[in-house]
Amino acid sequence: MNSCFTEFQDTFNFTFEWIPTEKLEEFDVAILDSYNGIIAGSGPYNSKEGVINGIKYARENHLPFLGTCSGFGYSVLEFGKALFELETVHHPLEGIQTNENQIFLQPLNACGLDMYPITFTPVLGTLTAGIYSKTPDISELSHCHYGISLEMIKHFESAGFLVAGYDEIGEPKIMEYTKNMFFVIALFYPQLNSNRKNPHPLLESFLQAALETII
């Protein structure tokens, strides 16, 4: 997991640290207490419990959070675990059978080992729509294999975790937890469409949210 501290002058300047997920297995709050934002990027992770604990910390403490690719999947698992008060949850890659009401992730209809383009439309009124300046169709790059189970969307949305963008076949590609200032998870890599001169709006919005925790 990446944690970051940000300052804002003419452009964003920030420092970041890589935190091994194993260090979060015991949920030592002191490890994350000094950071202003957390990113959970692509896996695989060494510790499922550690990354879920880190995501839980960000969500419960209103810390700006961005989850991409595997970060999307484990954020869904963390929220499902909390929502249904489960002792543990399992990713499909673990190959462990779970009860029907504990299946939070599903294979996507289109996925592959290589990067491929995805297109999604932001849902009007969401933070995502504002971040992308109401652009009707967004193109990004992904190779993520799992998305949220469509059966779980109604349960998540009733608790404030909304789908903020669907692709042309109705698969959720980006979600946001509306009870926090910035808690966004995406089934793509915004960093691949970003550079110093033209930062990706999702990354820029994350850093701005992190800044607002210290000013």
C-alpha positions in Angstrom: 0.0 0.0 0.0 1.2 3.5 -0.7 0.6 6.3 1.8 1.3 9.9 1.0 1.7 13.4 2.5 0.9 16.3 0.2 1.6 20.0 -0.1 0.2 22.3 -2.8 2.1 25.2 -4.3 2.0 25.8 -8.0 1.8 22.1 -8.5 1.5 19.1 -6.2 4.6 18.1 -4.3 4.3 15.0 -2.2 6.3 12.3 -0.5 5.1 8.7 -0.3 6.1 5.5 1.5 5.5 1.9 0.6 3.9 0.0 3.5 4.2 -3.8 3.3 0.8 -5.3 3.9 2.3 -7.7 6.4 2.9 -4.8 8.7 -0.8 -4.1 8.8 -1.9 -7.7 9.8 -2.2 -6.7 13.5 -4.0 -3.5 12.5 -1.5 -1.3 14.2 -3.2 2.1 13.8 0.0 3.9 14.7 1.5 2.9 11.4 -1.1 4.8 9.4 -1.9 7.6 11.8 0.5 10.1 10.4 -0.5 9.8 6.7 -2.9 12.1 4.8 -3.9 9.6 2.1 -3.7 5.9 1.1 -3.5 4.2 -2.3 -4.1 0.5 -2.7 -2.8 -0.3 -6.2 -2.3 -3.5 -8.2 -1.6 -6.8 -6.4 -0.9 -9.5 -5.6 -0.6 -8.6 -2.0 1.4 -10.6 0.5 -1.2 -10.3 3.2 -5.0 -10.2 2.5 -5.7 -9.3 6.1 -3.1 -6.5 6.0 -4.6 -4.8 2.9 -8.1 -5.1 4.2 -7.1 -3.6 7.5 -5.4 -0.7 5.7 -8.6 -0.1 3.6 -10.7 -0.3 6.7 -8.6 2.3 8.5 -9.0 4.7 5.6 -12.7 4.2 5.3 -13.4 4.4 9.1 -11.1 7.4 9.6 -12.3 9.4 6.6 -8.8 9.3 5.1 -8.6 10.0 1.4 -8.4 6.7 -0.4 -7.9 5.5 -3.9 -8.0 1.8 -4.9 -7.1 0.7 -8.4 -7.3 -2.8 -9.9 -6.6 -5.1 -7.0 -7.3 -2.2 -4.7 -10.9 -2.2 -6.1 -11.4 -5.9 -5.4 -10.1 -5.8 -1.8 -12.1 -2.7 -1.1 -15.2 -4.5 -2.1 -14.2 -7.4 0.1 -13.5 -5.1 3.1 -16.9 -3.3 2.7 -18.7 -6.6 2.3 -17.0 -8.0 5.4 -18.1 -5.0 7.5 -21.6 -4.7 6.0 -22.5 -8.3 6.7 -20.4 -8.6 9.9 -18.3 -11.5 8.6 -15.2 -12.8 10.3 -13.4 -13.3 7.0 -13.9 -12.9 3.3 -12.3 -14.6 0.3 -11.1 -13.4 -3.1 -12.1 -15.7 -6.0 -8.4 -16.2 -6.7 -8.1 -18.1 -3.4 -10.3 -20.9 -4.9 -12.3 -21.2 -1.6 -16.0 -22.0 -1.8 -18.2 -19.4 0.0 -21.8 -19.0 0.8 -23.9 -17.3 -1.9 -24.5 -14.2 0.3 -20.7 -13.9 0.7 -19.8 -13.7 -3.0 -18.8 -10.1 -3.4 -16.6 -10.4 -6.5 -17.4 -11.9 -9.9 -15.3 -12.5 -13.1 -15.7 -9.6 -15.5 -17.2 -10.3 -18.9 -14.1 -8.9 -20.6 -10.6 -9.3 -19.2 -7.2 -10.5 -20.2 -3.6 -10.8 -19.1 -2.6 -7.8 -21.3 -3.8 -4.3 -21.0 -7.0 -3.5 -22.8 -9.0 -0.3 -23.2 -12.3 0.2 -21.3 -14.9 2.9 -21.7 -17.4 3.9 -19.0 -19.9 6.7 -18.5 -19.9 8.5 -15.1 -23.2 8.5 -13.2 -24.6 12.1 -13.0 -24.3 13.7 -9.6 -21.4 11.6 -8.4 -18.0 12.7 -7.4 -16.6 10.9 -10.4 -18.7 12.9 -12.8 -17.3 16.1 -11.2 -13.8 14.8 -11.4 -14.0 14.0 -15.1 -15.8 17.4 -15.8 -18.9 15.6 -17.0 -17.2 14.0 -19.9 -19.8 11.6 -21.3 -17.5 8.6 -22.1 -14.2 8.0 -20.3 -11.5 5.8 -21.8 -8.9 4.1 -19.5 -6.6 1.1 -19.5 -7.1 -2.1 -17.5 -6.2 -5.7 -17.1 -8.3 -6.3 -14.0 -10.1 -9.6 -13.8 -12.7 -9.2 -11.1 -15.5 -6.7 -10.4 -18.3 -6.4 -7.9 -21.0 -9.0 -8.0 -24.1 -7.4 -9.6 -26.2 -9.0 -6.9 -24.3 -7.0 -4.2 -24.7 -3.6 -5.8 -28.1 -2.9 -4.2 -26.7 -3.8 -0.7 -23.6 -1.7 -1.1 -25.5 1.3 -2.5 -28.0 1.2 0.4 -25.1 1.6 2.7 -23.5 4.5 0.7 -21.1 2.7 -1.6 -22.3 3.7 -5.0 -21.4 2.6 -8.6 -20.2 5.9 -10.2 -19.6 4.6 -13.7 -20.8 1.7 -15.9 -19.4 0.4 -19.2 -21.5 -0.2 -22.3 -22.5 -3.7 -21.1 -23.5 -2.6 -17.7 -20.4 -3.6 -15.7 -19.4 -1.2 -12.9 -15.9 0.3 -13.5 -15.6 2.8 -10.7 -17.3 3.2 -7.3 -17.2 5.7 -4.5 -18.1 5.7 -0.8 -20.3 8.7 -0.3 -19.9 8.9 3.5 -16.2 10.0 3.0 -14.8 13.1 1.3 -12.8 11.0 -1.1 -13.0 7.2 -1.2 -12.9 6.0 -4.8 -12.1 2.6 -6.3 -11.5 1.9 -10.0 -11.0 -1.1 -12.2 -8.3 0.6 -14.2 -5.0 2.3 -14.0 -5.3 6.1 -14.0 -1.5 6.4 -13.7 -1.1 5.1 -17.2 -3.0 8.2 -18.5 -1.0 10.6 -16.4 2.2 12.6 -16.5 3.7 15.6 -14.7 2.4 18.1 -17.3 -1.0 16.6 -17.6 -1.9 14.7 -14.3 -4.8 12.4 -14.4 -7.9 14.1 -12.8 -8.5 11.2 -10.5 -5.0 11.3 -9.1 -5.1 15.1 -8.9 -8.4 15.0 -7.0 -7.0 12.4 -4.6 -4.0 14.6 -3.8 -6.3 17.6 -3.4 -8.4 15.7 -0.9 -5.2 14.7 1.0 -4.1 18.3 1.1 -7.4 19.3 2.6 -6.7 17.0 5.6 -3.8 19.2 6.7 -5.0 22.8 5.9 
